[in-house]
Amino acid sequence: MSNDDQPAQDPLIDETQAEQRRSAAARLFDIRRVIGGLFVAYGIIVTLIGIFDSAAEIDKAQGVRINLWAGLVMLVFGLLMLLWQWRRPAEPPSPNEQQPGT
């Protein structure tokens, strides 16, 4: 009596698939990706505004192109966050660890 309708379940394959899902979830919800992405997006916008500042706006900031500098700093910070996330990806929690409060 064999059951040919269902494939044999291999516990190692199930464990590997669960590990891959935990790893993907850990990378997806890594806060460094969110912060880095937002800072890069805002940095690009503020840098572009700083490049096209009028003379009146530059004079109001006492001759400093503050939007350009602030945008560049935001852009660098965002890229550093993304680089950090890429170089040291988040580790998925092990399945044996107890969840807090349980």
Backbone hydrogen bonds in HBPLUS format (Angstrom, degrees):
<---DONOR---> <-ACCEPTOR-->    atom                        ^
c    i                          cat <-CA-CA->   ^        H-A-AA   ^      H-
h    n   atom  resd res      DA  || num        DHA   H-A  angle D-A-AA Bond
n    s   type  num  typ     dist DA aas  dist angle  dist       angle   num
A0013-ILE N   A0010-ASP O   3.14 MM   3  5.42 122.1  2.49 104.6 118.1     1
A0014-ASP N   A0010-ASP O   3.10 MM   4  6.43 163.3  2.13 156.9 161.8     2
A0015-GLU N   A0011-PRO O   2.92 MM   4  6.06 156.6  1.97 143.7 150.2     3
A0016-THR N   A0012-LEU O   2.93 MM   4  6.09 154.6  2.00 143.1 150.0     4
A0017-GLN N   A0013-ILE O   2.94 MM   4  6.15 159.2  1.98 151.5 156.7     5
A0018-ALA N   A0014-ASP O   2.98 MM   4  6.18 154.8  2.05 145.5 152.6     6
A0019-GLU N   A0015-GLU O   2.94 MM   4  6.14 153.5  2.01 144.5 151.9     7
A0020-GLN N   A0016-THR O   2.97 MM   4  6.22 152.7  2.05 145.8 152.9     8
A0021-ARG N   A0017-GLN O   3.04 MM   4  6.30 152.9  2.12 144.8 151.7     9
A0022-ARG N   A0018-ALA O   3.00 MM   4  6.28 159.4  2.04 150.4 155.6    10
A0023-SER N   A0019-GLU O   2.93 MM   4  6.10 157.5  1.98 147.5 154.0    11
A0024-ALA N   A0020-GLN O   2.96 MM   4  6.12 159.5  2.00 146.5 151.7    12
A0025-ALA N   A0021-ARG O   2.99 MM   4  6.16 157.1  2.04 146.6 152.9    13
A0026-ALA N   A0022-ARG O   2.92 MM   4  6.12 154.7  1.98 146.5 153.5    14
A0027-ARG N   A0023-SER O   3.05 MM   4  6.31 156.7  2.11 148.0 153.6    15
A0028-LEU N   A0024-ALA O   2.92 MM   4  6.03 153.8  1.99 145.2 153.1    16
A0029-PHE N   A0025-ALA O   3.12 MM   4  6.21 159.7  2.17 149.7 152.9    17
A0030-ASP N   A0027-ARG O   3.42 MM   3  5.23 165.5  2.44 104.4 104.4    18
A0033-ARG N   A0030-ASP O   3.10 MM   3  5.71 138.7  2.28 113.1 122.2    19
A0035-ILE N   A0031-ILE O   2.94 MM   4  6.15 178.0  1.94 161.0 161.4    20
A0036-GLY N   A0032-ARG O   2.87 MM   4  5.75 160.4  1.90 140.3 147.1    21
A0037-GLY N   A0033-ARG O   2.93 MM   4  5.89 159.1  1.98 140.5 146.9    22
A0038-LEU N   A0034-VAL O   3.01 MM   4  6.17 163.3  2.03 151.6 155.9    23
A0039-PHE N   A0035-ILE O   2.95 MM   4  6.13 166.3  1.97 154.7 158.7    24
A0040-VAL N   A0036-GLY O   2.94 MM   4  6.07 154.8  2.00 147.7 154.8    25
A0041-ALA N   A0037-GLY O   2.99 MM   4  6.16 164.1  2.01 146.9 151.5    26
A0042-TYR N   A0038-LEU O   2.88 MM   4  6.08 176.2  1.89 157.9 159.2    27
A0043-GLY N   A0039-PHE O   2.76 MM   4  5.64 147.3  1.87 136.7 147.3    28
A0044-ILE N   A0040-VAL O   2.94 MM   4  6.12 155.2  2.00 148.6 153.6    29
A0045-ILE N   A0041-ALA O   3.17 MM   4  6.47 162.0  2.20 147.8 152.5    30
A0046-VAL N   A0042-TYR O   2.89 MM   4  6.07 173.5  1.89 157.6 159.0    31
A0047-THR N   A0043-GLY O   2.87 MM   4  5.86 153.8  1.94 143.0 151.0    32
A0048-LEU N   A0044-ILE O   2.98 MM   4  6.13 160.1  2.02 146.9 152.1    33
A0049-ILE N   A0045-ILE O   2.99 MM   4  6.29 154.0  2.06 147.0 154.6    34
A0050-GLY N   A0046-VAL O   2.85 MM   4  6.05 151.4  1.93 143.0 151.4    35
A0051-ILE N   A0047-THR O   2.87 MM   4  6.17 144.0  2.00 147.9 157.7    36
A0052-PHE N   A0048-LEU O   3.23 MM   4  6.43 152.6  2.31 143.4 149.3    37
A0058-ILE N   A0054-SER O   3.12 MM   4  6.44 153.0  2.19 147.9 155.6    38
A0059-ASP N   A0055-ALA O   2.88 MM   4  6.07 155.6  1.94 147.6 154.4    39
A0060-LYS N   A0056-ALA O   2.94 MM   4  6.13 147.6  2.05 142.2 150.9    40
A0061-ALA N   A0058-ILE O   3.17 MM   3  5.22 133.1  2.40  96.2 108.4    41
A0063-GLY N   A0058-ILE O   2.84 MM   5  5.09 145.9  1.96 142.6 146.0    42
A0062-GLN N   A0059-ASP O   3.02 MM   3  4.94 147.9  2.12 113.3 111.7    43
A0064-VAL N   A0061-ALA O   3.26 MM   3  5.51 163.4  2.29 109.1 114.0    44
A0066-ILE N   A0064-VAL O   2.87 MM   2  5.36 130.7  2.12 105.6  90.6    45
A0069-TRP N   A0065-ARG O   3.07 MM   4  6.43 164.2  2.10 157.5 161.8    46
A0070-ALA N   A0066-ILE O   2.84 MM   4  5.89 164.7  1.86 150.3 155.5    47
A0071-GLY N   A0067-ASN O   2.90 MM   4  5.84 155.5  1.96 139.6 147.1    48
A0072-LEU N   A0068-LEU O   2.97 MM   4  6.15 154.5  2.03 145.5 152.4    49
A0073-VAL N   A0069-TRP O   2.96 MM   4  6.18 157.4  2.01 148.1 154.1    50
A0074-MET N   A0070-ALA O   2.95 MM   4  6.17 160.9  1.99 148.3 153.6    51
A0075-LEU N   A0071-GLY O   2.90 MM   4  6.05 154.7  1.96 144.2 151.7    52
A0076-VAL N   A0072-LEU O   2.92 MM   4  6.13 161.2  1.96 148.7 153.2    53
A0077-PHE N   A0073-VAL O   2.92 MM   4  6.10 164.6  1.94 150.9 155.5    54
A0078-GLY N   A0074-MET O   2.92 MM   4  6.07 163.4  1.95 149.1 153.7    55
A0079-LEU N   A0075-LEU O   2.98 MM   4  6.16 158.4  2.03 147.2 153.2    56
A0080-LEU N   A0076-VAL O   2.88 MM   4  6.11 151.3  1.96 148.6 156.8    57
A0081-MET N   A0077-PHE O   2.99 MM   4  6.28 153.6  2.06 148.9 155.7    58
A0082-LEU N   A0078-GLY O   3.03 MM   4  6.32 158.7  2.08 147.7 153.2    59
A0083-LEU N   A0079-LEU O   2.84 MM   4  6.00 151.8  1.92 144.3 152.7    60
A0084-TRP N   A0080-LEU O   2.86 MM   4  6.02 157.2  1.91 147.0 153.0    61
A0085-GLN N   A0081-MET O   2.98 MM   4  6.21 157.0  2.04 145.4 151.6    62
A0086-TRP N   A0082-LEU O   2.93 MM   4  6.10 145.7  2.05 140.3 149.9    63
A0087-ARG N   A0083-LEU O   2.83 MM   4  6.02 158.5  1.88 152.5 157.9    64
A0088-ARG N   A0084-TRP O   2.96 MM   4  5.95 158.4  2.01 149.3 154.5    65
A0097-GLU N   A0094-SER O   3.30 MM   3  5.72 161.6  2.34 112.3 117.2    66
A0102-THR N   A0099-GLN O   3.19 MM   3  5.74 148.2  2.30 141.8 138.4    67
